[in-house]
Amino acid sequence: MATQAQAIQTRAIEASALARHVRISPQKARLVIDLIRGQRAEDARQTLRFTKKRAARMIEKVLMSAVHNAERKAEDANESLDTDQLFVSKAFVNEGPRWKRLRPAPMGRAFRYQKRTSHIVVYVTEHRSAAEDRAAAAAAEAAQTGVAGAVKKGLKRIKASQRARGGKPGKGKGGSGKGSKKK
């Protein structure tokens, strides 16, 4: 049982972001996305910032969204996350729907052309060693505070989430509290 708990704690945080129907050709976007695959998130951002391609700006937005999603995921799990330890684990561009358009041609005809769109997907993952360090720090904190400290921390977290939802602890709408029984 203890090994399962350790395995769960050492899992690296992974987050993704997706931009759909981006008005750029997938072929052009893939040229830029290939530059950042496997890089640290901050290095990838710098690469995109100084790349003179139109797709770089759009991909940078998706990358930053993925980083913020990872921060949010860690915050929701009540864990600390070092954003310097995030790297781009997966990044790809899929083809979106094509916009069919007509261009006037000589002698009353029309030539058809297509405006291509893309779906840009970026995954960021915490480095394995950083996840292990985070799990070790959490274990050390739990050992230091003991079981009573962990229980207090859990109760504090529950009360904070209930306050965030707008309800008071123990007094929900459904009514398991005092006076909820119909007479």
MDTraj code that builds the backbone (N, CA, C; nanometers):
import mdtraj as md
import numpy as np

residues = "MET ALA THR GLN ALA GLN ALA ILE GLN THR ARG ALA ILE GLU ALA SER ALA LEU ALA ARG HIS VAL ARG ILE SER PRO GLN LYS ALA ARG LEU VAL ILE ASP LEU ILE ARG GLY GLN ARG ALA GLU ASP ALA ARG GLN THR LEU ARG PHE THR LYS LYS ARG ALA ALA ARG MET ILE GLU LYS VAL LEU MET SER ALA VAL HIS ASN ALA GLU ARG LYS ALA GLU ASP ALA ASN GLU SER LEU ASP THR ASP GLN LEU PHE VAL SER LYS ALA PHE VAL ASN GLU GLY PRO ARG TRP LYS ARG LEU ARG PRO ALA PRO MET GLY ARG ALA PHE ARG TYR GLN LYS ARG THR SER HIS ILE VAL VAL TYR VAL THR GLU HIS ARG SER ALA ALA GLU ASP ARG ALA ALA ALA ALA ALA ALA GLU ALA ALA GLN THR GLY VAL ALA GLY ALA VAL LYS LYS GLY LEU LYS ARG ILE LYS ALA SER GLN ARG ALA ARG GLY GLY LYS PRO GLY LYS GLY LYS GLY GLY SER GLY LYS GLY SER LYS LYS LYS".split()
xyz = np.array([
    [0.0822, -0.1189, 0.0000],
    [0.0000, 0.0000, 0.0000],
    [0.0868, 0.1255, 0.0000],
    [0.1959, 0.1203, 0.0751],
    [0.2842, 0.2374, 0.0832],
    [0.3530, 0.2637, -0.0503],
    [0.3847, 0.1579, -0.1250],
    [0.4504, 0.1773, -0.2538],
    [0.3570, 0.2425, -0.3541],
    [0.2278, 0.2121, -0.3454],
    [0.1316, 0.2774, -0.4350],
    [0.1222, 0.4258, -0.4035],
    [0.1234, 0.4595, -0.2749],
    [0.1163, 0.6004, -0.2362],
    [0.2400, 0.6753, -0.2846],
    [0.3574, 0.6105, -0.2745],
    [0.4791, 0.6749, -0.3233],
    [0.4747, 0.6906, -0.4745],
    [0.4221, 0.5917, -0.5456],
    [0.4141, 0.5991, -0.6916],
    [0.3234, 0.7129, -0.7349],
    [0.2158, 0.7329, -0.6611],
    [0.1227, 0.8404, -0.6949],
    [0.1881, 0.9754, -0.6700],
    [0.2644, 0.9875, -0.5607],
    [0.3253, 1.1152, -0.5274],
    [0.4371, 1.1526, -0.6239],
    [0.5080, 1.0555, -0.6797],
    [0.6206, 1.0878, -0.7659],
    [0.5800, 1.1083, -0.9114],
    [0.4530, 1.1023, -0.9403],
    [0.4078, 1.1237, -1.0764],
    [0.4334, 1.2685, -1.1175],
    [0.4948, 1.2851, -1.2318],
    [0.5270, 1.4194, -1.2809],
    [0.3999, 1.4883, -1.3287],
    [0.3943, 1.6171, -1.3091],
    [0.2778, 1.6946, -1.3521],
    [0.2885, 1.7193, -1.5018],
    [0.1801, 1.6874, -1.5723],
    [0.1761, 1.7088, -1.7172],
    [0.0512, 1.7901, -1.7486],
    [0.0651, 1.8867, -1.8352],
    [-0.0481, 1.9691, -1.8754],
    [-0.0392, 1.9949, -2.0248],
    [-0.1534, 2.0248, -2.0832],
    [-0.1564, 2.0486, -2.2275],
    [-0.2379, 2.1733, -2.2579],
    [-0.2204, 2.2216, -2.3783],
    [-0.2998, 2.3332, -2.4283],
    [-0.3247, 2.3081, -2.5768],
    [-0.4380, 2.3520, -2.6230],
    [-0.4803, 2.3254, -2.7600],
    [-0.5414, 2.4518, -2.8184],
    [-0.4969, 2.4887, -2.9358],
    [-0.5576, 2.6000, -3.0089],
    [-0.6159, 2.5411, -3.1367],
    [-0.7448, 2.5540, -3.1531],
    [-0.8102, 2.4947, -3.2694],
    [-0.8462, 2.6031, -3.3709],
    [-0.8518, 2.5626, -3.4945],
    [-0.8937, 2.6486, -3.6065],
    [-0.8058, 2.7724, -3.6200],
    [-0.6763, 2.7556, -3.5987],
    [-0.5820, 2.8666, -3.6141],
    [-0.5604, 2.8879, -3.7628],
    [-0.5711, 3.0104, -3.8073],
    [-0.5685, 3.0403, -3.9504],
    [-0.4244, 3.0491, -4.0011],
    [-0.3607, 2.9330, -4.0109],
    [-0.2272, 2.9225, -4.0691],
    [-0.2137, 2.7811, -4.1248],
    [-0.1369, 2.7681, -4.2292],
    [-0.1161, 2.6377, -4.2906],
    [-0.0429, 2.5449, -4.1933],
    [-0.0857, 2.4199, -4.1810],
    [-0.0167, 2.3274, -4.0900],
    [0.1292, 2.3064, -4.1291],
    [0.1595, 2.3088, -4.2567],
    [0.2972, 2.2900, -4.3025],
    [0.3875, 2.4013, -4.2492],
    [0.3377, 2.5245, -4.2510],
    [0.4163, 2.6381, -4.2015],
    [0.4288, 2.6343, -4.0489],
    [0.3221, 2.5910, -3.9813],
    [0.3261, 2.5847, -3.8349],
    [0.4193, 2.4730, -3.7879],
    [0.4274, 2.3635, -3.8631],
    [0.5150, 2.2520, -3.8244],
    [0.6618, 2.2915, -3.8295],
    [0.6978, 2.3832, -3.9198],
    [0.8359, 2.4303, -3.9252],
    [0.8776, 2.4933, -3.7936],
    [0.7852, 2.5650, -3.7301],
    [0.8157, 2.6341, -3.6049],
    [0.8050, 2.5385, -3.4863],
    [0.7037, 2.4520, -3.4861],
    [0.6828, 2.3636, -3.3710],
    [0.7972, 2.2644, -3.3558],
    [0.8635, 2.2301, -3.4684],
    [0.9774, 2.1389, -3.4625],
    [1.0962, 2.2015, -3.3897],
    [1.1007, 2.3346, -3.3830],
    [1.2095, 2.4032, -3.3155],
    [1.2050, 2.3876, -3.1637],
    [1.0833, 2.3724, -3.1072],
    [1.0702, 2.3753, -2.9613],
    [1.0505, 2.2386, -2.8983],
    [1.0244, 2.1372, -2.9764],
    [0.9964, 2.0045, -2.9200],
    [1.1163, 1.9546, -2.8396],
    [1.0930, 1.9170, -2.7125],
    [1.1988, 1.8640, -2.6265],
    [1.2751, 1.9688, -2.5477],
    [1.2513, 2.0962, -2.5721],
    [1.3241, 2.2017, -2.5010],
    [1.2574, 2.2326, -2.3670],
    [1.3334, 2.2968, -2.2769],
    [1.2739, 2.3491, -2.1545],
    [1.1727, 2.4560, -2.1941],
    [1.0687, 2.4748, -2.1146],
    [0.9604, 2.5671, -2.1497],
    [1.0118, 2.7096, -2.1675],
    [1.1008, 2.7528, -2.0787],
    [1.1521, 2.8903, -2.0890],
    [1.2405, 2.9064, -2.2112],
    [1.3225, 2.8055, -2.2422],
    [1.4056, 2.8112, -2.3628],
    [1.3191, 2.8115, -2.4888],
    [1.2132, 2.7323, -2.4859],
    [1.1211, 2.7269, -2.6003],
    [1.0540, 2.8623, -2.6209],
    [1.0189, 2.9267, -2.5112],
    [0.9563, 3.0594, -2.5223],
    [1.0523, 3.1600, -2.5843],
    [1.1783, 3.1565, -2.5417],
    [1.2774, 3.2473, -2.5995],
    [1.2992, 3.2169, -2.7476],
    [1.3018, 3.0903, -2.7823],
    [1.3175, 3.0522, -2.9235],
    [1.2029, 3.1077, -3.0061],
    [1.0818, 3.0934, -2.9547],
    [0.9644, 3.1425, -3.0283],
    [0.9636, 3.2945, -3.0360],
    [1.0067, 3.3592, -2.9297],
    [1.0053, 3.5047, -2.9276],
    [1.0939, 3.5634, -3.0375],
    [1.2067, 3.4961, -3.0695],
    [1.3002, 3.5501, -3.1672],
    [1.2949, 3.4787, -3.3018],
    [1.1918, 3.3988, -3.3244],
    [1.1732, 3.3331, -3.4538],
    [1.0890, 3.4246, -3.5418],
    [1.1373, 3.4518, -3.6618],
    [1.0671, 3.5443, -3.7509],
    [0.9695, 3.4700, -3.8403],
    [0.8748, 3.4041, -3.7790],
    [0.7680, 3.3363, -3.8513],
    [0.6367, 3.3774, -3.7869],
    [0.5321, 3.3849, -3.8683],
    [0.4025, 3.4270, -3.8167],
    [0.3469, 3.3248, -3.7175],
    [0.3751, 3.1977, -3.7379],
    [0.3228, 3.0924, -3.6511],
    [0.3837, 3.0988, -3.5113],
    [0.5000, 3.1592, -3.4967],
    [0.5695, 3.1608, -3.3679],
    [0.4869, 3.2298, -3.2601],
    [0.4197, 3.3378, -3.2952],
    [0.3390, 3.4105, -3.1974],
    [0.2224, 3.3247, -3.1474],
    [0.1581, 3.2542, -3.2401],
    [0.0439, 3.1701, -3.2030],
    [0.0891, 3.0516, -3.1176],
    [0.2013, 2.9927, -3.1531],
    [0.2525, 2.8774, -3.0786],
    [0.3003, 2.9205, -2.9411],
    [0.3548, 3.0413, -2.9307],
    [0.3975, 3.0922, -2.7995],
    [0.2782, 3.1064, -2.7055],
    [0.1652, 3.1522, -2.7574],
    [0.0448, 3.1633, -2.6751],
    [0.0007, 3.0274, -2.6237],
    [0.0064, 2.9265, -2.7111],
    [-0.0340, 2.7916, -2.6709],
    [0.0636, 2.7368, -2.5669],
    [0.1926, 2.7605, -2.5859],
    [0.2938, 2.7143, -2.4906],
    [0.2715, 2.7768, -2.3533],
    [0.2488, 2.9075, -2.3489],
    [0.2281, 2.9747, -2.2205],
    [0.0986, 2.9278, -2.1548],
    [-0.0011, 2.8986, -2.2340],
    [-0.1253, 2.8443, -2.1793],
    [-0.1005, 2.7080, -2.1152],
    [-0.0181, 2.6253, -2.1788],
    [0.0145, 2.4938, -2.1226],
    [0.0912, 2.5084, -1.9914],
    [0.1832, 2.6049, -1.9846],
    [0.2587, 2.6287, -1.8614],
    [0.1647, 2.6736, -1.7501],
    [0.0728, 2.7647, -1.7811],
    [-0.0231, 2.8114, -1.6805],
    [-0.1170, 2.6992, -1.6385],
    [-0.1541, 2.6109, -1.7320],
    [-0.2376, 2.4960, -1.6973],
    [-0.1641, 2.4035, -1.6012],
    [-0.0337, 2.3869, -1.6207],
    [0.0455, 2.3032, -1.5299],
    [0.0508, 2.3666, -1.3907],
    [0.0674, 2.4984, -1.3849],
    [0.0678, 2.5674, -1.2558],
    [-0.0660, 2.5492, -1.1850],
    [-0.1734, 2.5619, -1.2605],
    [-0.3072, 2.5469, -1.2039],
    [-0.3309, 2.4040, -1.1552],
    [-0.2834, 2.3076, -1.2334],
    [-0.2983, 2.1672, -1.1961],
    [-0.2237, 2.1382, -1.0658],
    [-0.1039, 2.1931, -1.0508],
    [-0.0258, 2.1742, -0.9286],
    [-0.0936, 2.2436, -0.8109],
    [-0.1484, 2.3614, -0.8360],
    [-0.2169, 2.4351, -0.7300],
    [-0.3402, 2.3592, -0.6829],
    [-0.4163, 2.3023, -0.7764],
    [-0.5352, 2.2254, -0.7407],
    [-0.4998, 2.0994, -0.6627],
    [-0.3837, 2.0403, -0.6935],
    [-0.3379, 1.9204, -0.6227],
    [-0.2647, 1.9581, -0.4939],
    [-0.2557, 2.0871, -0.4665],
    [-0.1878, 2.1400, -0.3482],
    [-0.0424, 2.0950, -0.3433],
    [0.0246, 2.1076, -0.4557],
    [0.1658, 2.0730, -0.4658],
    [0.2421, 2.1934, -0.5185],
    [0.3703, 2.1964, -0.4887],
    [0.4532, 2.3052, -0.5400],
    [0.5087, 2.2639, -0.6761],
    [0.5234, 2.3596, -0.7643],
    [0.5743, 2.3318, -0.8978],
    [0.6760, 2.4383, -0.9347],
    [0.7920, 2.3935, -0.9779],
    [0.8950, 2.4847, -1.0262],
    [0.8805, 2.4920, -1.1776],
    [0.8354, 2.6066, -1.2285],
    [0.8109, 2.6180, -1.3727],
    [0.9397, 2.6115, -1.4542],
    [1.0534, 2.6318, -1.3886],
    [1.1810, 2.6183, -1.4598],
    [1.2103, 2.4729, -1.4945],
    [1.1439, 2.3795, -1.4283],
    [1.1663, 2.2366, -1.4526],
    [1.0698, 2.1790, -1.5565],
    [0.9842, 2.2625, -1.6152],
    [0.8915, 2.2150, -1.7184],
    [0.9620, 2.2097, -1.8530],
    [0.9298, 2.1081, -1.9317],
    [0.9818, 2.1010, -2.0675],
    [0.8711, 2.0581, -2.1622],
    [0.8897, 2.0861, -2.2899],
    [0.7904, 2.0538, -2.3921],
    [0.8063, 1.9058, -2.4259],
    [0.7151, 1.8237, -2.3751],
    [0.7267, 1.6797, -2.3969],
    [0.6695, 1.6396, -2.5322],
    [0.5573, 1.6987, -2.5698],
    [0.4967, 1.6702, -2.7002],
    [0.4484, 1.8009, -2.7603],
    [0.4661, 1.8157, -2.8887],
    [0.4156, 1.9337, -2.9586],
    [0.3900, 1.8924, -3.1028],
    [0.2693, 1.9143, -3.1480],
    [0.2383, 1.8786, -3.2864],
    [0.1283, 1.9676, -3.3418],
    [0.1176, 1.9657, -3.4731],
    [0.0186, 2.0459, -3.5438],
    [-0.0631, 1.9525, -3.6310],
    [-0.1928, 1.9541, -3.6116],
    [-0.2831, 1.8752, -3.6953],
    [-0.3546, 1.9674, -3.7923],
    [-0.4037, 1.9087, -3.8996],
    [-0.4752, 1.9870, -3.9992],
    [-0.6183, 2.0093, -3.9543],
    [-0.6635, 2.1327, -3.9640],
    [-0.8011, 2.1666, -3.9315],
    [-0.8850, 2.1693, -4.0581],
    [-1.0079, 2.2154, -4.0468],
    [-1.0926, 2.2235, -4.1662],
    [-1.0389, 2.3267, -4.2654],
    [-1.0649, 2.3034, -4.3901],
    [-1.0201, 2.3980, -4.4942],
    [-1.1361, 2.4888, -4.5320],
    [-1.1049, 2.6157, -4.5505],
    [-1.2056, 2.7101, -4.5960],
    [-1.2001, 2.7141, -4.7480],
    [-1.3080, 2.6753, -4.8124],
    [-1.3117, 2.6761, -4.9587],
    [-1.3558, 2.8150, -5.0052],
    [-1.2792, 2.8725, -5.0962],
    [-1.3081, 3.0060, -5.1484],
    [-1.2990, 3.0041, -5.3004],
    [-1.3621, 3.1045, -5.3615],
    [-1.3597, 3.1168, -5.5083],
    [-1.2914, 3.2464, -5.5469],
    [-1.2116, 3.2393, -5.6529],
    [-1.1434, 3.3560, -5.7053],
    [-1.1950, 3.3766, -5.8481],
    [-1.2352, 3.4973, -5.8811],
    [-1.2827, 3.5219, -6.0179],
    [-1.1738, 3.4917, -6.1209],
    [-1.2144, 3.4308, -6.2304],
    [-1.1211, 3.3934, -6.3366],
    [-1.1728, 3.4511, -6.4686],
    [-1.0908, 3.4463, -6.5702],
    [-1.1340, 3.5022, -6.6995],
    [-1.2554, 3.4297, -6.7572],
    [-1.3288, 3.4996, -6.8397],
    [-1.4429, 3.4483, -6.9152],
    [-1.5536, 3.3949, -6.8241],
    [-1.5757, 3.4634, -6.7105],
    [-1.6883, 3.4292, -6.6239],
    [-1.6696, 3.3044, -6.5402],
    [-1.5514, 3.2491, -6.5411],
    [-1.5279, 3.1279, -6.4617],
    [-1.4800, 3.1662, -6.3225],
    [-1.4612, 3.0644, -6.2382],
    [-1.4107, 3.0871, -6.1024],
    [-1.3120, 2.9765, -6.0690],
    [-1.2016, 3.0165, -6.0114],
    [-1.1032, 2.9196, -5.9653],
    [-1.1230, 2.9005, -5.8156],
    [-1.1162, 2.7749, -5.7751],
    [-1.1366, 2.7428, -5.6346],
    [-1.0009, 2.7323, -5.5644],
    [-0.9932, 2.7882, -5.4437],
    [-0.8720, 2.7716, -5.3632],
    [-0.9130, 2.7450, -5.2195],
    [-0.8173, 2.6980, -5.1393],
    [-0.8467, 2.6581, -5.0022],
    [-0.7580, 2.7342, -4.9045],
    [-0.8199, 2.7869, -4.8010],
    [-0.7456, 2.8491, -4.6917],
    [-0.7353, 2.7438, -4.5817],
    [-0.6148, 2.7065, -4.5485],
    [-0.5952, 2.5963, -4.4534],
    [-0.5916, 2.6475, -4.3096],
    [-0.6415, 2.5637, -4.2188],
    [-0.6366, 2.5951, -4.0760],
    [-0.5636, 2.4827, -4.0029],
    [-0.5232, 2.5116, -3.8790],
    [-0.4435, 2.4168, -3.8012],
    [-0.4998, 2.4018, -3.6612],
    [-0.4717, 2.2871, -3.6020],
    [-0.4948, 2.2642, -3.4594],
    [-0.3564, 2.2462, -3.3966],
    [-0.3199, 2.3367, -3.3062],
    [-0.1870, 2.3336, -3.2445],
    [-0.2001, 2.2754, -3.1034],
    [-0.1205, 2.1715, -3.0730],
    [-0.1251, 2.1046, -2.9430],
    [0.0152, 2.1053, -2.8823],
    [0.0247, 2.1486, -2.7553],
    [0.1523, 2.1498, -2.6842],
    [0.1318, 2.0864, -2.5466],
    [0.2165, 1.9894, -2.5120],
    [0.2167, 1.9261, -2.3801],
    [0.3451, 1.9670, -2.3078],
    [0.3322, 2.0078, -2.1826],
    [0.4500, 2.0333, -2.1000],
    [0.4469, 1.9361, -1.9830],
    [0.5653, 1.8873, -1.9456],
    [0.5773, 1.7904, -1.8376],
    [0.6888, 1.8334, -1.7445],
    [0.6684, 1.8055, -1.6181],
    [0.7716, 1.8327, -1.5186],
    [0.8818, 1.7281, -1.5348],
    [1.0049, 1.7710, -1.5225],
    [1.1178, 1.6791, -1.5350],
    [1.1107, 1.5745, -1.4230],
    [1.1479, 1.4510, -1.4538],
    [1.1344, 1.3395, -1.3592],
    [1.2084, 1.3665, -1.2284],
    [1.3298, 1.4200, -1.2377],
    [1.4075, 1.4464, -1.1159],
    [1.3401, 1.5537, -1.0301],
    [1.2777, 1.6516, -1.0940],
    [1.2067, 1.7557, -1.0188],
    [1.0853, 1.6969, -0.9479],
    [1.0166, 1.6027, -1.0134],
    [0.9009, 1.5379, -0.9511],
    [0.9445, 1.4562, -0.8298],
    [1.0587, 1.3880, -0.8412],
    [1.1087, 1.3101, -0.7284],
    [1.1504, 1.4012, -0.6134],
    [1.2122, 1.5136, -0.6453],
    [1.2504, 1.6103, -0.5418],
    [1.1271, 1.6656, -0.4719],
    [1.0227, 1.6959, -0.5506],
    [0.8985, 1.7492, -0.4940],
    [0.8340, 1.6463, -0.4019],
    [0.8332, 1.5182, -0.4445],
    [0.7742, 1.4124, -0.3630],
    [0.8539, 1.3921, -0.2346],
    [0.9875, 1.4000, -0.2434],
    [1.0720, 1.3843, -0.1240],
    [1.0483, 1.4987, -0.0259],
    [1.0329, 1.6198, -0.0780],
    [1.0070, 1.7351, 0.0093],
    [0.8707, 1.7214, 0.0772],
    [0.7717, 1.6720, 0.0037],
    [0.6388, 1.6525, 0.0617],
    [0.6419, 1.5437, 0.1684],
    [0.7183, 1.4367, 0.1433],
    [0.7304, 1.3287, 0.2417],
    [0.8013, 1.3784, 0.3671],
    [0.9047, 1.4595, 0.3491],
    [0.9771, 1.5145, 0.4635],
    [0.8870, 1.6062, 0.5457],
    [0.8061, 1.6835, 0.4770],
    [0.7135, 1.7737, 0.5468],
    [0.6096, 1.6935, 0.6235],
    [0.5591, 1.5858, 0.5613],
    [0.4597, 1.5016, 0.6278],
    [0.5206, 1.4322, 0.7491],
    [0.6455, 1.3876, 0.7378],
    [0.7118, 1.3220, 0.8498],
    [0.7386, 1.4210, 0.9623],
    [0.7654, 1.5445, 0.9248],
    [0.7960, 1.6466, 1.0251],
    [0.6699, 1.6864, 1.1019],
    [0.5604, 1.7053, 1.0315],
    [0.4374, 1.7492, 1.0971],
    [0.3617, 1.6329, 1.1591],
    [0.3833, 1.5113, 1.1097],
    [0.3161, 1.3947, 1.1646],
    [0.1755, 1.3811, 1.1105],
    [0.1039, 1.2843, 1.1624],
    [-0.0316, 1.2544, 1.1151],
    [-0.1268, 1.3664, 1.1524],
    [-0.1141, 1.4195, 1.2730],
    [-0.2045, 1.5262, 1.3179],
    [-0.1915, 1.6480, 1.2280],
    [-0.0687, 1.6804, 1.1887],
    [-0.0485, 1.7949, 1.1005],
    [-0.1090, 1.7716, 0.9627],
    [-0.0998, 1.6486, 0.9127],
    [-0.1569, 1.6168, 0.7828],
    [-0.3090, 1.6259, 0.7872],
    [-0.3690, 1.5807, 0.8977],
    [-0.5149, 1.5882, 0.9125],
    [-0.5585, 1.7336, 0.9176],
    [-0.4878, 1.8161, 0.9957],
    [-0.5224, 1.9579, 1.0043],
    [-0.5107, 2.0255, 0.8689],
    [-0.4046, 1.9908, 0.7953],
    [-0.3827, 2.0489, 0.6629],
    [-0.4955, 2.0089, 0.5678],
    [-0.5394, 1.8833, 0.5757],
    [-0.6488, 1.8360, 0.4915],
    [-0.7791, 1.9062, 0.5234],
    [-0.8096, 1.9215, 0.6527],
    [-0.9313, 1.9919, 0.6923],
    [-0.9282, 2.1378, 0.6488],
    [-0.8118, 2.1984, 0.6605],
    [-0.7969, 2.3376, 0.6191],
    [-0.8223, 2.3513, 0.4688],
    [-0.7706, 2.2560, 0.3913],
    [-0.7902, 2.2565, 0.2465],
    [-0.9386, 2.2406, 0.2107],
    [-1.0091, 2.1511, 0.2827],
    [-1.1518, 2.1282, 0.2564],
    [-1.2315, 2.2542, 0.2862],
    [-1.2027, 2.3175, 0.4001],
    [-1.2749, 2.4400, 0.4358],
    [-1.2484, 2.5509, 0.3345],
    [-1.1245, 2.5612, 0.2865],
    [-1.0912, 2.6647, 0.1882],
    [-1.1656, 2.6409, 0.0569],
    [-1.1760, 2.5152, 0.0154],
    [-1.2471, 2.4870, -0.1102],
    [-1.3965, 2.5134, -0.0954],
    [-1.4532, 2.4867, 0.0241],
    [-1.5942, 2.5143, 0.0462],
    [-1.6208, 2.6640, 0.0469],
    [-1.5282, 2.7402, 0.1073],
    [-1.5435, 2.8858, 0.1062],
    [-1.5334, 2.9412, -0.0347],
    [-1.4468, 2.8811, -0.1148],
    [-1.4290, 2.9272, -0.2527],
    [-1.5551, 2.9031, -0.3341],
    [-1.6278, 2.7950, -0.3016],
    [-1.7523, 2.7653, -0.3731],
    [-1.8678, 2.8504, -0.3237],
    [-1.8492, 2.9191, -0.2129],
    [-1.9538, 3.0083, -0.1641],
    [-2.0363, 2.9482, -0.0521],
    [-2.0154, 2.8238, -0.0203],
    [-2.0908, 2.7597, 0.0862],
    [-2.0148, 2.7641, 0.2167],
    [-2.0898, 2.7443, 0.3258],
    [-2.0255, 2.7380, 0.4561],
    [-2.0048, 2.5916, 0.4915],
    [-1.8991, 2.5599, 0.5617],
    [-1.8736, 2.4200, 0.5965],
    [-1.9867, 2.3630, 0.6810],
    [-2.0395, 2.2471, 0.6378],
    [-2.1418, 2.1786, 0.7157],
    [-2.2824, 2.2273, 0.6902],
    [-2.3017, 2.3315, 0.6096],
    [-2.4353, 2.3838, 0.5848],
    [-2.4601, 2.3917, 0.4353],
    [-2.4743, 2.2783, 0.3725],
    [-2.4982, 2.2742, 0.2295],
    [-2.6450, 2.2920, 0.1984],
    [-2.6802, 2.3034, 0.0725],
    [-2.8181, 2.3220, 0.0305],
    [-2.8998, 2.1953, 0.0510],
    [-2.8368, 2.0792, 0.0230],
    [-2.9075, 1.9520, 0.0327],
    [-2.9534, 1.9245, 0.1732],
    [-2.8753, 1.9636, 0.2678],
    [-2.9180, 1.9615, 0.4057],
    [-2.8941, 1.8309, 0.4763],
    [-2.7805, 1.8142, 0.5295],
    [-2.7590, 1.7064, 0.6239],
    [-2.7324, 1.7673, 0.7606],
    [-2.7408, 1.8988, 0.7683],
    [-2.7142, 1.9706, 0.8921],
    [-2.8399, 1.9835, 0.9762],
    [-2.8350, 2.0734, 1.0752],
    [-2.9491, 2.0930, 1.1662],
    [-3.0685, 2.1495, 1.0919],
    [-3.1858, 2.1006, 1.1249],
    [-3.3086, 2.1567, 1.0731],
    [-3.3355, 2.1268, 0.9268],
    [-3.2662, 2.0328, 0.8686],
    [-3.2904, 2.0036, 0.7289],
    [-3.4013, 1.9024, 0.7092],
    [-3.4416, 1.8359, 0.8188],
    [-3.5460, 1.7349, 0.8111],
    [-3.6812, 1.8031, 0.7972],
    [-3.7611, 1.7564, 0.7015],
    [-3.8957, 1.8138, 0.6841],
    [-3.9886, 1.7549, 0.7872],
    [-4.0773, 1.8377, 0.8403],
    [-4.1717, 1.7906, 0.9421],
    [-4.3108, 1.7752, 0.8870],
])
top = md.Topology()
chain = top.add_chain()
for i, resn in enumerate(residues, 1):
    res = top.add_residue(resn, chain, resSeq=i)
    for name in ("N", "CA", "C"):
        top.add_atom(name, md.element.get_by_symbol(name[0]), res)
traj = md.Trajectory(xyz[None], top)
